[in-house]
């Protein structure tokens, strides 16, 4: 290609557009950061800088009043238990679908696929009474039961991975007399770990951000999760922007950090699931 | 050996599929079927007995303007969603070209998608607040006080304000999907086009966009079905207000069930929403196939 020394207007326009988009993305969080550090006597103008960025008073108050620690504890527990089950079930379904020929394989995939287009909130009308009759209403098992099942995105990603694992590996293990369960556990499951890492990250973010399920099934104060904690707190404290901003920051920081450190996996998961799914 | 493996295969099929399919049946298909059944009844959520109403609930959904009519509130989300796809393709093309700092921009534009949705909602409540909000303050500073509005309090504006939050949150996600598709277009196709004398816009129009058709279809489905099922933002920010102007069909559905205990009607609404989602999917598939055959 010919190198061009004069300024390329198209190139210039690209940077302008990217700059504008970045400002729009950063504007709301920027204002939140400024105001999370403001004391009660400070300027209420949203753009006024706080007296000190080391004033953690709002955070201290909010952690206490909005049950933040309880919320993080419950959320972590729900995520951990759901994901362990979800990964086990997801890999099992995918192994069975990928390695065993049987009638009805297409039907099973179709059932998982169709399930993904049913708007989840609509079925809560029925699931609500189901959760009650199972006796798990107002317990952490309610969200866990709803999050633990395998889903089509996960199965699609696992199936792609399993198809890239040569079947000769399975066959040589069979010659050594390994059981199919052992092949799943000692060969397939470990080789799926890159996909598992991606899925764990994506699902952690999804469950962390889920609002309606904890709201509907765990009204009990002690069973607060991250999304419901800020909702309850904000509805009790209208207009106290500095407190709400502090809560927003506390809740946003964990997933944003997770994202910044593990972005490679997140991008891989999002594009894989969408393009090939 | 073959025999014992055949037995194992059956055993594995049963044990590995039993729980996952059980969960799928219990929490997806049983509720879907029961929704369909309840949609023909007047169940109130508690009674042991139900009365069969035939199609009355469906008649109610389509004739009561308070129910089906709220879809009008969701038009801004559709418009915002279409715009979101156009902007996302634009930025995906930009980030797929040779540009400095592309990873930084990619990370930055995607970050809203990662953030907790409720936190995002409250963040924008602060942006849109009439008296203390940052948007009105910004407009004031720029000497545009005439543009200051009660963004969430004005019945004609509220849905556009909410749709813009949705745009802010999902543009980067849509962009990443397009970017992934763009990166799978082989570079030598562009070289060939350049050798044939195509300029940048010609290769964008004749090469890039056609290769994106399938992904555009997927994203448009996600966007449109998302616009049909808007829930979180109005639920957190406006509770459907002011005076019901930001009610959405799904918000109405949950209110009908959980506030007014009319599970029969709510079930009919759920089924209608599900059918509309499937219709979008089918129409898109048919439209795409026809174009493929032409």
Boltz contact constraints between the chains, C-beta under 6 A:
constraints:
  - contact:
      token1: [A, 14]
      token2: [B, 94]
      max_distance: 6.0
  - contact:
      token1: [A, 14]
      token2: [B, 99]
      max_distance: 6.0
  - contact:
      token1: [A, 18]
      token2: [B, 105]
      max_distance: 6.0
  - contact:
      token1: [A, 21]
      token2: [B, 109]
      max_distance: 6.0
  - contact:
      token1: [A, 22]
      token2: [B, 108]
      max_distance: 6.0
  - contact:
      token1: [A, 25]
      token2: [B, 108]
      max_distance: 6.0
  - contact:
      token1: [A, 28]
      token2: [B, 123]
      max_distance: 6.0
  - contact:
      token1: [A, 28]
      token2: [B, 127]
      max_distance: 6.0
  - contact:
      token1: [A, 31]
      token2: [B, 134]
      max_distance: 6.0
  - contact:
      token1: [A, 32]
      token2: [B, 123]
      max_distance: 6.0
  - contact:
      token1: [A, 44]
      token2: [B, 132]
      max_distance: 6.0
  - contact:
      token1: [A, 46]
      token2: [B, 134]
      max_distance: 6.0
  - contact:
      token1: [A, 46]
      token2: [B, 137]
      max_distance: 6.0
  - contact:
      token1: [A, 89]
      token2: [B, 20]
      max_distance: 6.0
  - contact:
      token1: [A, 92]
      token2: [B, 16]
      max_distance: 6.0
  - contact:
      token1: [A, 93]
      token2: [B, 20]
      max_distance: 6.0
  - contact:
      token1: [A, 96]
      token2: [B, 13]
      max_distance: 6.0
  - contact:
      token1: [A, 96]
      token2: [B, 16]
      max_distance: 6.0
  - contact:
      token1: [A, 96]
      token2: [B, 17]
      max_distance: 6.0
  - contact:
      token1: [A, 100]
      token2: [B, 9]
      max_distance: 6.0
  - contact:
      token1: [A, 100]
      token2: [B, 13]
      max_distance: 6.0
  - contact:
      token1: [A, 115]
      token2: [B, 28]
      max_distance: 6.0
  - contact:
      token1: [A, 117]
      token2: [B, 277]
      max_distance: 6.0
  - contact:
      token1: [A, 118]
      token2: [B, 274]
      max_distance: 6.0
  - contact:
      token1: [A, 119]
      token2: [B, 229]
      max_distance: 6.0
  - contact:
      token1: [A, 119]
      token2: [B, 273]
      max_distance: 6.0
  - contact:
      token1: [A, 121]
      token2: [B, 231]
      max_distance: 6.0
  - contact:
      token1: [A, 121]
      token2: [B, 250]
      max_distance: 6.0
  - contact:
      token1: [A, 122]
      token2: [B, 270]
      max_distance: 6.0
  - contact:
      token1: [A, 122]
      token2: [B, 273]
      max_distance: 6.0
  - contact:
      token1: [A, 123]
      token2: [B, 31]
      max_distance: 6.0
  - contact:
      token1: [A, 125]
      token2: [B, 257]
      max_distance: 6.0
  - contact:
      token1: [A, 125]
      token2: [B, 266]
      max_distance: 6.0
  - contact:
      token1: [A, 125]
      token2: [B, 267]
      max_distance: 6.0
  - contact:
      token1: [A, 125]
      token2: [B, 270]
      max_distance: 6.0
  - contact:
      token1: [A, 126]
      token2: [B, 31]
      max_distance: 6.0
  - contact:
      token1: [A, 126]
      token2: [B, 34]
      max_distance: 6.0
  - contact:
      token1: [A, 126]
      token2: [B, 35]
      max_distance: 6.0
  - contact:
      token1: [A, 127]
      token2: [B, 31]
      max_distance: 6.0
  - contact:
      token1: [A, 149]
      token2: [B, 23]
      max_distance: 6.0
  - contact:
      token1: [A, 149]
      token2: [B, 24]
      max_distance: 6.0
  - contact:
      token1: [A, 150]
      token2: [B, 20]
      max_distance: 6.0
  - contact:
      token1: [A, 180]
      token2: [B, 8]
      max_distance: 6.0
  - contact:
      token1: [A, 180]
      token2: [B, 12]
      max_distance: 6.0
  - contact:
      token1: [A, 209]
      token2: [B, 116]
      max_distance: 6.0
  - contact:
      token1: [A, 209]
      token2: [B, 117]
      max_distance: 6.0
  - contact:
      token1: [A, 211]
      token2: [B, 118]
      max_distance: 6.0
  - contact:
      token1: [A, 211]
      token2: [B, 232]
      max_distance: 6.0
  - contact:
      token1: [A, 227]
      token2: [B, 118]
      max_distance: 6.0
  - contact:
      token1: [A, 230]
      token2: [B, 118]
      max_distance: 6.0
  - contact:
      token1: [A, 231]
      token2: [B, 118]
      max_distance: 6.0
  - contact:
      token1: [A, 234]
      token2: [B, 122]
      max_distance: 6.0
  - contact:
      token1: [A, 244]
      token2: [B, 122]
      max_distance: 6.0
  - contact:
      token1: [A, 248]
      token2: [B, 119]
      max_distance: 6.0
  - contact:
      token1: [A, 248]
      token2: [B, 122]
      max_distance: 6.0
  - contact:
      token1: [A, 248]
      token2: [B, 123]
      max_distance: 6.0
  - contact:
      token1: [A, 251]
      token2: [B, 116]
      max_distance: 6.0
  - contact:
      token1: [A, 251]
      token2: [B, 119]
      max_distance: 6.0
  - contact:
      token1: [A, 252]
      token2: [B, 115]
      max_distance: 6.0
  - contact:
      token1: [A, 252]
      token2: [B, 116]
      max_distance: 6.0
  - contact:
      token1: [A, 252]
      token2: [B, 119]
      max_distance: 6.0
  - contact:
      token1: [A, 255]
      token2: [B, 114]
      max_distance: 6.0
  - contact:
      token1: [A, 259]
      token2: [B, 114]
      max_distance: 6.0
  - contact:
      token1: [A, 263]
      token2: [B, 107]
      max_distance: 6.0
  - contact:
      token1: [A, 270]
      token2: [B, 176]
      max_distance: 6.0
  - contact:
      token1: [A, 271]
      token2: [B, 180]
      max_distance: 6.0
  - contact:
      token1: [A, 274]
      token2: [B, 177]
      max_distance: 6.0
  - contact:
      token1: [A, 275]
      token2: [B, 180]
      max_distance: 6.0
  - contact:
      token1: [A, 275]
      token2: [B, 181]
      max_distance: 6.0
